Amino acid sequence: MVVVASAAQAKHVRHLQRVAGNLTVVWCSKRGKVDVDHAASIGDAITPGVGQALFLAPTSTLSADVARCRQSGIDVRVAGPIPGDRDMGLNEAAAQPLWGEPWRHDGQWCRLLTARRRRAFGDGVFYRRVSGGGSGGALSTWWALWHGMTESALTLGQPFEQIRLNVTRVAPRRGWHATLHIRSTTSSSALVGVTPQPDADLVDRMLVGTGGSLTTQATDTGSVLIRRDATIQPIDSDAHPLSAWMDSVC
């Protein structure tokens, strides 16, 4: 298996190493601290016997890299949209999507959506979603914005009518802060913020409805037990959304 990842995703590479065994990693920008075979480019990583390529982060030549893998008969999965992909990520041969949406595997979001569907919550009025993703360059920022936009559309349950984008470069090289201001056809709205932090899959959310509001925080990763002595014991934890998505496609 070939894995394309950023240095901040080293823990996910280790997870794949435990699950899938032999890996060859192509690191985006600087190398992650993982004891695993690595290659300088996709071209160097494609060797006889490679059956799958997993893009956890976008390369600067993502479209060409994906095309090269497909031409070599390699099963490709990408954790975000592919620039210029008019087929919307559909792998015609296998009738499966090439790129996925890790946020659909986020336990916090799944619980929020379940609560949102209760009659007492009413109609969605406003959704705010803030995540990292802006530290890896323009393409990783675009991935985070895209995931935030598609998640917002499903959470509010309304098609969008107007979208405005504000982007600020906050570091000399690769830091981006981006905000999407979204209005739906029913005048409900959403705010998607991307900060210059590495992990785009840890998300703070707030959903306001006509019957109440719901919130989640990236630091809340599951259920906890508060003991009599006020100590806190984790009793249930969510899998990281990206790890859960990887398990679903590998």
SERO-4910 file (N, C-alpha, C, O; in steps of 0.05 Angstrom, whole numbers):
BEGIN
 pado doro    nc1    nc2    nc3   cac1   cac2   cac3    cc1    cc2    cc3    oc1    oc2    oc3
  Met    A     17    -24      0      0      0      0     17     25      0     38     26     14
  Val    A      9     45    -16     22     71    -16      4     90      0    -20     91     -5
  Val    A     16    105     18      1    125     34     13    152     30     37    155     34
  Val    A     -3    172     24      6    200     22     -5    214     46    -29    214     51
  Ala    A     13    226     62      5    238     88     22    262     94     44    265     84
  Ser    A     12    279    112     28    301    122     42    292    148     35    271    160
  Ala    A     61    307    156     76    300    181     58    299    205     62    284    223
  Ala    A     37    316    205     18    317    228      1    292    229    -13    287    249
  Gln    A      1    276    208    -16    252    207      0    227    213     -8    204    206
  Ala    A     23    230    226     40    207    232     26    185    248     30    162    244
  Lys    A      8    194    266     -6    174    283    -25    157    265    -29    133    271
  His    A    -36    169    244    -53    153    226    -37    134    209    -46    112    202
  Val    A    -12    142    202      6    124    188     13    100    205     13     77    196
  Arg    A     18    105    231     23     83    249     -1     64    251      2     40    252
  His    A    -25     76    252    -49     60    253    -51     42    228    -57     18    231
  Leu    A    -46     53    205    -47     37    180    -25     15    180    -30     -7    170
  Gln    A     -2     22    191     19      3    193     11    -22    209     18    -44    202
  Arg    A     -3    -17    231    -13    -39    247    -34    -55    233    -35    -80    236
  Val    A    -51    -41    218    -74    -55    205    -67    -68    179    -74    -91    174
  Ala    A    -52    -54    162    -46    -63    135    -19    -76    132    -15    -91    112
  Gly    A     -1    -72    150     26    -84    147     45    -66    131     50    -44    139
  Asn    A     55    -76    109     75    -62     93     63    -37     80     43    -37     67
  Leu    A     77    -14     85     69     11     74     93     25     61    116     20     69
  Thr    A     88     41     41    107     60     31     94     88     32     72     92     21
  Val    A    106    106     46     94    132     52    107    154     34    132    155     32
  Val    A     91    170     23    100    194      9     91    218     27     67    223     30
  Trp    A    111    231     39    104    253     58    100    279     43    116    286     25
  Cys    A     79    293     50     75    320     40     93    339     56     92    338     80
  Ser    A    109    355     43    128    373     55    147    357     73    159    338     64
  Lys    A    149    364     99    169    351    116    160    323    123    136    316    124
  Arg    A    180    306    130    175    278    135    165    274    164    175    286    183
  Gly    A    145    257    167    135    250    193    154    230    207    169    216    194
  Lys    A    153    230    233    171    214    249    159    186    254    149    180    275
  Val    A    159    170    232    149    143    233    170    124    220    180    130    199
  Asp    A    176    102    233    195     83    223    181     65    202    172     43    208
  Val    A    180     76    177    166     62    156    180     70    129    190     92    127
  Asp    A    179     52    110    191     59     84    177     83     72    153     87     75
  His    A    193    100     59    182    124     47    195    129     20    216    119     14
  Ala    A    180    144      3    189    150    -24    186    180    -28    170    194    -15
  Ala    A    202    191    -47    201    220    -52    177    229    -68    169    252    -66
  Ser    A    165    211    -83    142    218   -100    125    194   -105    132    171    -99
  Ile    A    101    199   -116     83    177   -123     96    159   -144     94    134   -142
  Gly    A    110    171   -163    123    155   -183    143    135   -171    146    113   -181
  Asp    A    158    144   -151    178    126   -138    164    105   -121    175     83   -117
  Ala    A    140    112   -111    126     93    -93    112     71   -108    108     49    -96
  Ile    A    104     76   -133     90     56   -148    109     34   -158    125     39   -175
  Thr    A    107     11   -146    124    -11   -153    106    -36   -158     83    -36   -150
  Pro    A    117    -56   -171    101    -80   -176     90    -92   -150    105    -95   -130
  Gly    A     65    -99   -150     53   -110   -126     36    -90   -110     21    -99    -92
  Val    A     39    -64   -115     23    -45   -100     -5    -46   -110    -11    -43   -134
  Gly    A    -24    -50    -92    -52    -53    -99    -70    -30    -92    -92    -27   -103
  Gln    A    -61    -13    -72    -78      8    -63    -62     33    -56    -39     31    -46
  Ala    A    -73     56    -61    -61     82    -53    -81     97    -38   -105    100    -45
  Leu    A    -72    108    -15    -90    123      3    -78    151      7    -56    154     17
  Phe    A    -93    171     -1    -85    199      2    -99    211     26   -122    217     25
  Leu    A    -84    214     48    -95    226     72    -92    256     71   -106    270     86
  Ala    A    -75    266     54    -70    295     51    -66    301     21    -57    283      7
  Pro    A    -72    325     12    -68    331    -16    -40    338    -23    -27    353     -8
  Thr    A    -30    327    -45     -4    336    -56     -9    360    -74    -31    365    -82
  Ser    A     13    374    -81     10    397    -99      2    388   -127     -8    404   -143
  Thr    A      7    363   -134      0    351   -160    -20    329   -156    -18    308   -168
  Leu    A    -41    334   -140    -59    313   -132    -73    300   -156    -75    276   -158
  Ser    A    -84    316   -174    -98    305   -197    -81    287   -214    -89    265   -221
  Ala    A    -56    295   -219    -38    279   -235    -30    254   -220    -27    232   -232
  Asp    A    -26    256   -194    -18    233   -178    -40    212   -177    -34    188   -180
  Val    A    -65    221   -174    -87    202   -174    -90    189   -201    -94    165   -203
  Ala    A    -87    205   -222    -89    194   -249    -67    173   -254    -72    152   -267
  Arg    A    -43    178   -245    -21    160   -249    -27    133   -234    -21    112   -245
  Cys    A    -37    135   -210    -44    110   -196    -65     94   -210    -63     70   -212
  Arg    A    -85    108   -220   -107     94   -234    -97     81   -260   -106     59   -267
  Gln    A    -80     95   -274    -69     84   -298    -52     59   -293    -49     42   -310
  Ser    A    -41     57   -269    -25     34   -261    -42     11   -250    -32     -9   -241
  Gly    A    -69     15   -250    -87     -6   -240    -89     -7   -210    -97    -27   -199
  Ile    A    -82     15   -196    -82     16   -167   -109     27   -157   -118     47   -168
  Asp    A   -120     14   -138   -145     23   -125   -138     48   -109   -121     47    -91
  Val    A   -152     70   -114   -145     96   -102   -168    105    -84   -191    103    -91
  Arg    A   -161    115    -60   -180    128    -42   -167    154    -33   -144    155    -25
  Val    A   -183    175    -33   -173    202    -26   -191    214     -4   -215    212     -7
  Ala    A   -179    226     16   -194    236     39   -205    264     34   -210    279     53
  Gly    A   -208    271      9   -219    298      2   -223    300    -28   -215    281    -43
  Pro    A   -235    321    -38   -240    324    -66   -215    327    -83   -194    335    -73
  Ile    A   -218    320   -108   -196    321   -127   -199    345   -146   -220    346   -159
  Pro    A   -181    363   -148   -184    386   -166   -189    378   -195   -175    361   -206
  Gly    A   -209    390   -207   -216    384   -235   -230    358   -240   -232    350   -263
  Asp    A   -238    344   -219   -251    318   -222   -281    322   -229   -297    327   -211
  Arg    A   -288    321   -255   -315    325   -263   -334    302   -257   -358    304   -257
  Asp    A   -322    279   -251   -338    255   -244   -345    255   -214   -356    235   -204
  Met    A   -339    276   -200   -345    278   -171   -334    254   -156   -346    244   -137
  Gly    A   -310    245   -164   -296    224   -149   -306    196   -154   -300    178   -139
  Leu    A   -322    192   -175   -332    166   -180   -312    149   -196   -302    157   -217
  Asn    A   -307    125   -185   -290    106   -199   -308     88   -216   -322     70   -206
  Glu    A   -309     94   -242   -329     81   -259   -326     51   -260   -346     37   -260
  Ala    A   -301     41   -259   -296     13   -261   -308     -2   -237   -320    -24   -240
  Ala    A   -304      9   -214   -314     -4   -189   -340      7   -179   -351     -3   -159
  Ala    A   -350     29   -191   -374     42   -183   -372     50   -153   -392     48   -138
  Gln    A   -349     60   -145   -344     68   -118   -331     96   -118   -318    103   -138
  Pro    A   -336    112    -98   -324    139    -98   -294    138    -93   -285    122    -76
  Leu    A   -280    154   -108   -251    156   -104   -245    172    -78   -227    165    -63
  Trp    A   -260    193    -74   -254    209    -50   -277    208    -30   -301    206    -38
  Gly    A   -270    210     -5   -289    206     16   -292    231     34   -280    252     29
  Glu    A   -309    227     54   -315    249     73   -312    238    101   -331    228    113
  Pro    A   -288    241    113   -283    230    140   -302    240    161   -307    226    181
  Trp    A   -313    265    158   -330    276    178   -356    259    182   -368    260    203
  Arg    A   -363    243    162   -387    226    165   -382    204    186   -400    191    196
  His    A   -356    199    193   -349    179    213   -343    192    240   -334    178    258
  Asp    A   -349    217    243   -345    232    268   -367    226    288   -390    232    283
  Gly    A   -361    213    310   -381    206    330   -396    230    341   -420    228    345
  Gln    A   -382    252    345   -395    276    355   -416    286    335   -439    293    342
  Trp    A   -409    287    309   -428    297    289   -451    278    286   -474    287    283
  Cys    A   -447    252    288   -469    232    285   -488    236    308   -513    235    304
  Arg    A   -479    241    332   -497    245    355   -512    271    352   -535    273    358
  Leu    A   -498    292    342   -511    318    338   -533    315    317   -555    326    321
  Leu    A   -528    300    295   -548    297    275   -572    282    285   -595    288    278
  Thr    A   -567    262    302   -589    247    314   -607    265    331   -631    264    329
  Ala    A   -594    282    347   -609    300    364   -624    321    347   -646    330    354
  Arg    A   -611    330    325   -623    350    308   -649    340    295   -667    356    289
  Arg    A   -651    314    291   -675    302    278   -699    299    297   -720    291    288
  Arg    A   -695    304    322   -717    302    341   -736    325    336   -728    348    330
  Arg    A   -762    319    339   -782    339    333   -779    364    351   -784    386    342
  Ala    A   -771    360    376   -769    382    394   -748    403    386   -750    426    394
  Phe    A   -728    394    370   -707    413    362   -718    433    342   -708    455    341
  Gly    A   -737    425    326   -748    444    307   -732    445    281   -719    425    274
  Asp    A   -732    468    268   -717    472    243   -690    484    249   -687    500    267
  Gly    A   -670    476    233   -644    488    236   -643    517    226   -654    523    205
  Val    A   -631    534    242   -629    562    236   -601    571    230   -596    586    211
  Phe    A   -582    561    246   -554    570    242   -535    547    250   -540    533    270
  Tyr    A   -514    543    234   -494    522    240   -467    535    238   -460    548    219
  Arg    A   -451    530    259   -423    540    259   -404    516    262   -408    499    279
  Arg    A   -384    515    245   -365    493    245   -337    505    243   -331    519    224
  Val    A   -320    499    262   -292    510    263   -273    486    265   -276    469    283
  Ser    A   -253    485    248   -234    463    248   -206    474    241   -203    497    234
  Gly    A   -187    456    243   -160    462    232   -160    456    203   -181    453    190
  Gly    A   -136    453    192   -133    447    164   -118    468    148   -111    463    125
  Gly    A   -115    492    160   -103    514    145    -73    516    146    -61    534    136
  Ser    A    -60    496    160    -31    498    163    -16    483    141      9    485    139
  Gly    A    -30    468    124    -17    452    104    -17    464     76    -10    449     57
  Gly    A    -24    489     73    -24    501     46    -52    505     35    -72    499     49
  Ala    A    -54    515     11    -80    522     -1    -98    498     -6   -122    500     -1
  Leu    A    -86    476    -15   -103    453    -21   -115    440      5   -138    432      5
  Ser    A    -99    438     26   -110    427     50   -131    446     62   -151    436     74
  Thr    A   -128    472     59   -148    491     67   -174    487     51   -196    488     62
  Trp    A   -171    483     25   -194    478      8   -208    452     16   -233    452     17
  Trp    A   -193    431     23   -205    406     32   -222    412     57   -245    403     59
  Ala    A   -211    426     76   -226    432    101   -251    448     96   -272    443    108
  Leu    A   -249    468     78   -272    484     71   -294    467     57   -317    469     63
  Trp    A   -285    450     39   -304    433     25   -319    414     44   -343    412     43
  His    A   -304    401     62   -316    384     81   -335    399    100   -357    390    106
  Gly    A   -327    423    108   -345    439    124   -370    447    110   -392    447    122
  Met    A   -368    454     84   -391    462     69   -411    439     65   -435    442     69
  Thr    A   -400    415     58   -418    392     53   -431    382     79   -454    374     80
  Glu    A   -415    383    101   -427    376    127   -449    395    135   -469    387    145
  Ser    A   -444    421    130   -464    441    137   -490    437    122   -512    440    133
  Ala    A   -488    431     96   -511    427     80   -528    404     90   -553    405     91
  Leu    A   -515    382     97   -530    358    107   -541    364    135   -563    355    141
  Thr    A   -526    378    152   -536    384    179   -560    402    179   -579    397    193
  Leu    A   -559    423    162   -582    442    161   -605    430    144   -628    437    148
  Gly    A   -598    411    126   -619    399    110   -631    417     89   -654    413     81
  Gln    A   -616    437     80   -626    456     61   -604    461     39   -581    462     46
  Pro    A   -612    464     14   -592    472     -6   -583    501     -2   -598    517      8
  Phe    A   -559    506    -11   -547    533     -7   -554    551    -31   -555    542    -54
  Glu    A   -558    576    -24   -565    596    -44   -542    616    -49   -538    625    -71
  Gln    A   -527    621    -28   -506    641    -30   -482    633    -12   -486    625     11
  Ile    A   -458    635    -23   -434    629     -8   -413    651    -12   -408    658    -35
  Arg    A   -402    661      9   -381    681      8   -356    670     22   -358    658     43
  Leu    A   -333    675     10   -308    665     21   -289    688     29   -285    706     13
  Asn    A   -279    686     53   -258    705     62   -233    688     69   -235    669     84
  Val    A   -210    696     58   -185    682     63   -163    701     71   -160    722     58
  Thr    A   -148    694     91   -125    710    100   -101    692    103   -103    671    116
  Arg    A    -79    700     92    -54    685     97    -41    696    122    -34    720    123
  Val    A    -38    679    141    -29    689    167      0    681    174      9    687    196
  Ala    A     13    668    156     41    661    161     56    665    135     44    664    113
  Pro    A     83    669    136     98    675    112     96    653     91     97    659     67
  Arg    A     92    628     99     93    607     79     66    592     75     55    593     54
  Arg    A     56    579     97     35    559     92     10    563    110     -8    546    108
  Gly    A      9    583    126    -13    586    144    -37    601    132    -33    623    120
  Trp    A    -61    590    133    -85    603    122   -107    603    143   -111    584    158
  His    A   -122    625    143   -147    626    158   -168    633    138   -167    653    124
  Ala    A   -189    616    137   -210    619    116   -237    616    129   -241    601    149
  Thr    A   -256    631    119   -284    630    129   -303    630    106   -301    646     87
  Leu    A   -322    611    107   -345    611     89   -370    621    103   -377    612    124
  His    A   -383    641     90   -409    651    100   -430    640     81   -430    647     57
  Ile    A   -448    625     92   -467    610     75   -496    617     82   -503    619    106
  Arg    A   -513    620     62   -541    624     66   -557    604     49   -550    600     26
  Ser    A   -577    591     61   -592    571     47   -616    584     34   -622    608     37
  Thr    A   -631    567     19   -655    577      5   -677    584     24   -696    598     17
  Thr    A   -676    575     50   -696    582     69   -687    603     89   -699    607    110
  Ser    A   -664    616     83   -652    637     99   -639    627    124   -629    643    141
  Ser    A   -636    601    128   -618    591    149   -590    596    139   -585    599    115
  Ser    A   -571    596    158   -544    603    150   -523    586    164   -529    572    183
  Ala    A   -499    587    154   -477    571    166   -451    587    164   -448    604    146
  Leu    A   -434    582    183   -407    594    183   -387    572    186   -387    557    205
  Val    A   -369    569    166   -349    549    166   -322    562    169   -313    577    151
  Gly    A   -308    557    190   -282    569    195   -259    549    194   -262    527    205
  Val    A   -237    555    181   -214    538    180   -190    554    191   -184    576    181
  Thr    A   -177    543    211   -155    557    224   -128    545    216   -128    522    206
  Pro    A   -106    559    219    -80    549    212    -69    528    232    -47    531    242
  Gln    A    -85    508    238    -77    486    255    -77    460    238    -90    459    217
  Pro    A    -62    440    245    -58    417    228    -81    398    225    -85    387    204
  Asp    A    -96    393    246   -116    372    245   -143    383    237   -157    396    252
  Ala    A   -151    377    212   -177    386    201   -200    369    211   -223    377    206
  Asp    A   -195    347    224   -217    329    231   -226    332    260   -244    318    269
  Leu    A   -213    349    275   -222    356    302   -237    382    300   -226    403    293
  Val    A   -263    381    307   -282    403    299   -298    412    323   -307    396    339
  Asp    A   -301    438    326   -321    450    344   -346    456    328   -344    468    306
  Arg    A   -369    449    339   -394    454    324   -415    467    342   -415    462    366
  Met    A   -433    483    330   -456    493    344   -479    494    324   -476    505    302
  Leu    A   -502    483    331   -525    483    315   -548    495    330   -555    486    352
  Val    A   -560    516    319   -582    530    331   -607    524    316   -608    526    291
  Gly    A   -628    516    330   -654    510    317   -676    526    330   -672    541    349
  Thr    A   -700    524    319   -723    539    329   -731    528    357   -745    542    371
  Gly    A   -722    504    365   -729    493    391   -706    491    410   -710    481    432
  Gly    A   -682    500    403   -659    498    421   -633    498    406   -632    505    383
  Ser    A   -612    491    420   -585    491    407   -569    467    416   -574    455    437
  Leu    A   -550    459    399   -533    436    404   -504    444    399   -499    460    381
  Thr    A   -486    434    416   -458    441    413   -441    416    416   -448    397    431
  Thr    A   -418    416    403   -397    396    408   -370    410    408   -367    431    395
  Gln    A   -351    399    422   -324    410    422   -304    389    415   -307    365    421
  Ala    A   -283    398    401   -262    379    392   -248    365    415   -239    342    411
  Thr    A   -248    377    438   -235    365    461   -252    343    474   -242    328    491
  Asp    A   -277    342    467   -295    321    478   -295    297    459   -307    298    438
  Thr    A   -281    276    466   -277    254    448   -293    229    457   -288    207    447
  Gly    A   -312    232    475   -328    210    484   -341    215    511   -341    238    520
  Ser    A   -352    194    523   -366    197    548   -346    194    571   -326    179    569
  Val    A   -352    207    593   -335    205    617   -352    200    642   -376    206    642
  Leu    A   -340    188    662   -352    184    688   -340    202    708   -315    202    712
  Ile    A   -356    218    722   -346    236    743   -350    221    769   -373    216    778
  Arg    A   -328    215    783   -330    199    807   -337    217    831   -338    242    829
  Arg    A   -342    205    854   -349    220    878   -327    239    887   -333    260    898
  Asp    A   -302    231    881   -280    248    889   -274    269    868   -253    282    869
  Ala    A   -291    272    848   -289    292    827   -269    286    806   -264    302    788
  Thr    A   -257    262    807   -239    254    786   -256    245    762   -278    236    764
  Ile    A   -244    248    738   -258    242    713   -245    217    700   -221    216    696
  Gln    A   -262    198    694   -252    173    681   -266    169    654   -290    168    653
  Pro    A   -250    168    632   -263    163    606   -275    135    606   -262    115    614
  Ile    A   -299    132    596   -312    106    595   -319     98    566   -325     75    561
  Asp    A   -318    116    548   -324    110    520   -311    132    503   -315    156    509
  Ser    A   -296    125    483   -283    145    467   -289    139    437   -291    117    429
  Asp    A   -291    161    422   -296    159    394   -270    154    379   -249    165    387
  Ala    A   -271    139    358   -248    136    340   -244    163    325   -263    177    320
  His    A   -219    169    319   -214    193    304   -228    190    277   -226    169    264
  Pro    A   -241    211    267   -256    208    242   -240    198    218   -249    182    202
  Leu    A   -215    208    216   -198    199    194   -191    170    196   -191    155    177
  Ser    A   -185    161    221   -178    133    225   -203    115    219   -200     94    207
  Ala    A   -226    124    227   -251    109    221   -256    108    191   -264     87    181
  Trp    A   -251    129    177   -254    129    148   -234    110    135   -241     95    117
  Met    A   -209    111    144   -189     93    134   -197     64    137   -194     47    119
  Asp    A   -207     57    161   -216     30    166   -238     21    147   -241     -2    140
  Ser    A   -255     40    139   -278     34    122   -270     29     93   -285     17     78
  Val    A   -247     39     85   -239     37     56   -216     18     52   -210     10     29
  Cys    A   -202     10     73   -179     -8     70   -187    -37     72   -170    -55     70
***
